[in-house]
Amino acid sequence: MSDANASKDTSLGIDGDIATSLLKEAVRTGMLTTEWIAKTLPTLSTTTGTTTVSTNVAEKGGTKRIAQSEVDGQSKKKKTKKEKKPRPFDLSKKLSRHISFRLAYDGEAYSGFSQNVGVESDESVERVLFEGLVKCRLIDKRENCGYSRCGRTDKGVSAFGQIIALRVRSAFPPSTPVDHLPSNPNDEVAVTMKKVNKETKEEVTVTEMVKELDYIKMLNGVLPQELRVISWVPVTEEFSARFSCKSRTYRYFFPRRNLDLGKMREGLKKIVGDHDFRNMAKMDTEHVSNFRRVIYSAEIIETLGGKGGEREGCYFQIKC
C-alpha cells in the first residue's frame, strides 16, 4: 500500500471491528508503523450501517499508540430541539366583558347544537364553538364564562340566527369602565393606563388609543366553514340569551308533493295565540314555572323551486 493511496482511503466500507483489528495487526507485524499512521492517517473513521469506530493517534511518553473508541449498537441519535412550552396566559388578570354572538351553522355536519359534556363522541356545535373560544384565549372554560343560549337545535337542523351570550376577554386594561368600551373592533378609544418604561424600569402613566379585539375574525379563523360567527354586540350584565329573548322564528322545510296546503293552513291557525305547552316541553321546573307561550304567526310559504308540482319546496314559518 503506497502512502498516496492510503491517505486518500480514509473511509472504508467494511465492518468497524474488522478495520480496527486489521490496523492493530498491521502495526504488530511491522507492515505499518505508528510513525506512518501519525503522518498519513491522523484520524481513521470507518462507518458501516449503524456502527461507527474512530481510531486516533495519540502521544504518550514520547511513543505513539493507537487509541480506539467505539459506539456500541446504533449510531448516536441527533439531538432534538426542546419544544417550547406555551407561555402561561392568566385570563383572571384580563378585562372581560359580557357580549352576545349571532351564529350561523350547517346542522348536517353536527349531532345537534347542545353539547353532551364529558362524552368523547360528542359532535355538537357547542363543543366545536367552545374549542374555538378556548383556542383564541377568549375564555378559560365553559363553566366560568356566564354562558347562555337562546335555544337548541336537533341533529341535522341548521340555524342562521342562533344567539348566545358569554363573558370574553377584552383588549382593554382591567381598569377601563364598561361603559367606555367600544361596540365594534373599528372604533378607537383613548385609555389612560400604567406601563413600565423599558429603559428606566419605572412605572409611568400613558394615554393610548386602543381598539377592541376583532372577535369575528379571530373565531372564524379557527372554526370550521360549517360554523360562522356573524356578528356580536355588547350586552348588560343581566342579559340572558334565553330569558331576555323577545321572539324566535322557526322554519321547517318540506317537499310539496301531493299535500293539501289549504287544510294545513287551516290547522296552523289553531296554534296561533296564547297556549299552555307544558305537555310538549321539557320539565325544567328549576328555571321555568310558566309554560304558556304566545304564537304570533304561523304560515306556509311556497318559494322554493317552480310553482306547482310534487317537487316544489315549502316551509312552515312560526314566530313565537
C-alpha positions in Angstrom: 0.0 0.0 0.0 1.5 3.3 -1.0 1.4 6.5 1.1 -0.6 8.3 -1.6 -3.3 5.7 -1.8 -3.5 5.2 1.9 -4.0 8.9 2.6 -7.0 9.0 0.3 -8.7 5.9 1.6 -9.8 7.3 5.0 -13.3 5.9 4.8 -13.6 2.1 4.3 -16.8 0.3 3.6 -16.0 -2.6 6.0 -17.1 -3.5 9.5 -15.7 -1.2 12.2 -14.3 -4.1 14.3 -12.6 -5.7 11.4 -11.0 -2.4 10.4 -9.6 -1.9 13.9 -8.3 -5.4 14.1 -6.5 -5.1 10.7 -4.9 -1.9 11.8 -3.6 -3.4 15.0 -2.3 -6.5 13.2 -0.5 -4.4 10.6 1.3 -2.4 13.3 2.2 -5.6 15.3 3.7 -7.3 12.3 5.6 -4.3 11.1 3.6 -3.8 7.9 2.7 -0.3 9.1 4.4 1.8 11.6 2.9 4.2 14.1 5.0 6.9 12.6 3.5 6.3 9.2 -0.1 6.3 10.7 0.7 9.5 12.6 1.8 11.2 9.4 -0.8 10.0 6.9 -3.9 9.0 9.0 -4.4 11.3 11.9 -8.0 10.1 12.1 -9.4 7.0 10.5 -13.2 6.7 10.6 -15.0 3.6 9.4 -18.7 3.8 9.2 -21.0 1.0 8.2 -24.7 0.7 8.8 -25.2 1.8 12.4 -21.7 1.2 13.9 -19.0 3.8 13.9 -15.4 3.3 15.0 -12.8 6.1 15.3 -9.1 5.2 15.6 -6.9 8.2 16.7 -3.2 8.5 17.1 -2.0 9.8 20.5 1.3 10.6 22.0 2.3 9.4 25.5 5.8 9.3 27.0 7.5 10.0 23.7 5.9 7.0 22.0 2.9 6.8 19.7 0.0 4.5 20.3 -3.4 3.8 18.8 -6.4 4.9 20.9 -9.8 3.3 20.0 -13.3 4.5 20.9 -16.4 2.6 19.9 -20.1 3.4 19.8 -21.9 0.2 20.6 -25.1 -0.8 18.8 -26.5 2.1 16.9 -25.1 5.5 15.8 -25.6 8.5 18.0 -29.1 10.0 17.6 -29.3 13.6 16.6 -30.2 15.9 19.4 -33.8 17.1 19.0 -34.7 20.7 19.9 -36.6 21.1 23.0 -40.2 22.0 22.4 -41.1 25.4 23.7 -43.7 25.3 26.4 -46.6 27.7 25.8 -46.4 30.8 27.8 -48.9 30.9 30.7 -51.9 33.1 30.0 -53.8 34.2 33.0 -57.3 35.4 32.0 -58.1 36.4 35.5 -55.7 39.4 35.0 -57.5 40.5 31.9 -60.6 42.6 31.5 -63.7 40.6 30.4 -66.9 41.9 29.0 -70.4 40.4 28.5 -71.3 40.2 24.8 -73.7 38.4 22.6 -72.8 36.5 19.4 -75.0 35.7 16.5 -74.1 32.3 14.9 -74.9 30.5 11.7 -74.2 26.8 11.1 -75.0 23.9 8.8 -76.7 21.4 11.0 -75.9 18.5 8.7 -72.4 18.4 10.0 -73.3 18.2 13.7 -75.2 16.0 16.1 -77.1 19.0 17.4 -76.4 22.3 19.0 -76.2 21.3 22.7 -73.0 19.7 23.9 -73.0 16.5 25.8 -70.3 17.5 28.3 -67.9 14.6 29.1 -69.0 12.4 26.1 -66.0 11.8 23.8 -68.1 11.0 20.8 -69.9 14.4 21.1 -70.1 16.2 17.7 -72.2 19.2 18.7 -72.0 22.8 17.6 -71.3 23.9 21.2 -68.3 21.6 21.5 -66.6 23.0 18.4 -67.6 26.5 19.4 -66.0 26.3 22.9 -62.9 24.7 21.5 -62.5 27.8 19.3 -63.2 30.2 22.2 -60.5 28.5 24.3 -58.0 28.3 21.4 -58.4 32.1 20.9 -58.0 32.6 24.6 -61.2 34.4 24.8 -62.4 32.2 27.7 -60.8 29.9 30.2 -63.5 27.2 30.2 -67.3 26.9 29.7 -68.1 26.7 33.4 -66.9 30.2 34.3 -67.8 32.4 31.4 -71.5 33.0 32.2 -72.7 31.2 29.1 -76.4 31.3 28.0 -78.1 30.3 24.7 -81.3 31.3 23.1 -82.4 27.8 22.1 -81.3 24.4 20.8 -81.5 22.6 17.5 -81.6 18.9 16.8 -79.3 16.8 14.7 -79.3 18.0 11.1 -81.1 21.3 11.9 -79.4 24.4 10.7 -79.6 28.0 12.0 -78.8 31.4 10.7 -79.6 33.5 13.8 -78.7 31.4 16.9 -77.9 33.8 19.8 -75.6 33.1 22.6 -74.1 35.3 25.4 -71.0 35.0 27.5 -68.1 36.8 29.1 -65.0 37.1 26.9 -61.5 38.6 27.1 -61.2 42.2 26.1 -58.2 44.1 24.7 -58.7 46.9 27.2 -56.9 47.1 30.6 -58.9 45.9 33.7 -59.3 49.5 35.0 -61.4 50.5 31.9 -65.1 51.3 32.8 -67.5 49.0 31.0 -69.5 52.0 29.5 -66.2 53.2 28.0 -65.7 50.1 25.9 -66.5 50.3 22.1 -69.2 48.2 20.5 -67.1 47.2 17.4 -63.4 46.5 16.6 -63.1 49.6 14.4 -63.6 52.3 17.0 -60.6 53.6 18.9 -60.9 54.7 22.5 -58.4 56.8 24.4 -57.4 54.8 27.5 -55.1 56.0 30.3 -53.0 53.2 31.8 -49.8 52.5 33.7 -46.8 50.9 32.0 -43.2 50.2 32.9 -40.6 52.2 31.0 -38.2 49.7 29.4 -35.2 51.9 29.8 -35.7 53.4 33.3 -37.8 50.4 34.6 -40.1 53.0 36.2 -43.9 52.9 36.2 -45.3 55.7 34.1 -48.9 56.8 33.2 -49.6 56.9 29.5 -52.7 57.5 27.3 -53.1 55.3 24.2 -55.7 54.7 21.6 -57.0 51.1 21.9 -59.2 49.0 19.7 -61.3 46.1 20.8 -60.4 42.6 19.7 -61.9 41.5 16.4 -63.9 38.6 17.8 -65.4 37.7 14.4 -62.1 37.4 12.6 -60.4 35.6 15.5 -63.1 32.9 15.8 -63.9 32.4 12.2 -60.1 31.9 11.7 -60.2 28.7 13.8 -63.8 27.5 13.4 -64.8 25.1 10.5 -66.6 26.6 7.5 -69.8 25.0 8.6 -69.9 27.2 11.7 -69.7 31.0 11.4 -69.8 33.9 13.8 -72.0 36.6 12.0 -71.9 39.5 14.5 -71.5 40.5 18.1 -72.9 43.2 20.4 -72.2 44.3 24.0 -75.0 43.4 26.4 -75.8 44.2 30.0 -74.7 42.0 32.9 -78.3 40.9 33.4 -78.8 39.8 29.8 -79.6 36.2 29.1 -79.7 34.8 25.6 -82.5 32.5 26.8 -84.7 34.6 29.1 -84.1 38.0 27.6 -85.3 36.8 24.2 -88.5 38.5 23.0 -89.2 36.3 20.0 -88.0 33.4 17.9 -88.6 32.5 14.3 -88.5 28.8 13.2 -88.6 27.5 9.7 -89.3 23.8 8.9 -88.7 22.8 5.3 -90.6 20.0 3.4 -91.4 18.9 -0.2 -94.8 20.0 -1.7 -95.7 16.5 -3.1 -99.5 16.0 -3.1 -100.1 17.6 0.3 -103.3 19.7 0.8 -101.7 23.0 1.7 -105.2 24.6 2.2 -106.1 22.3 5.0 -102.7 22.6 6.5 -103.1 26.4 6.7 -106.4 25.9 8.4 -104.7 23.7 11.0 -102.0 26.2 11.6 -104.5 28.9 12.5 -105.5 26.9 15.6 -102.0 27.2 17.2 -101.8 31.0 16.9 -102.4 32.7 20.2 -101.7 32.1 23.8 -101.5 28.4 24.8 -100.1 26.1 27.6 -97.3 23.9 26.1 -96.3 22.0 29.3 -97.2 18.7 27.6 -94.8 19.4 24.8 -91.9 20.9 26.8 -89.1 19.5 28.8 -90.0 19.9 32.5 -87.3 22.3 33.7 -89.1 23.4 36.9 -85.9 24.7 38.4 -85.7 27.5 35.8 -89.2 27.6 34.3 -92.6 27.9 36.1 -94.6 29.4 33.3 -95.3 27.1 30.3 -97.7 29.4 28.5 -96.4 30.8 25.2 -97.8 33.1 22.6 -97.6 32.1 18.9 -97.6 35.4 17.0 -97.9 33.9 13.5 -97.8 30.5 11.7 -97.8 30.2 7.9 -96.7 28.0 5.0 -94.5 29.7 2.4 -94.1 28.3 -1.1 -90.9 29.9 -2.5 -88.5 27.0 -3.3 -88.5 25.7 -6.8 -91.1 26.2 -9.5 -94.7 26.7 -8.8 -96.8 23.6 -8.6 -95.7 20.0 -8.8 -94.7 17.5 -6.2 -91.1 18.6 -6.1 -91.9 22.2 -5.1 -90.2 23.2 -1.9 -92.2 24.7 1.0 -91.6 25.6 4.7 -93.5 26.4 7.8 -92.6 29.7 9.4 -93.6 30.1 13.0 -92.9 33.2 15.1 -93.3 32.9 18.8 
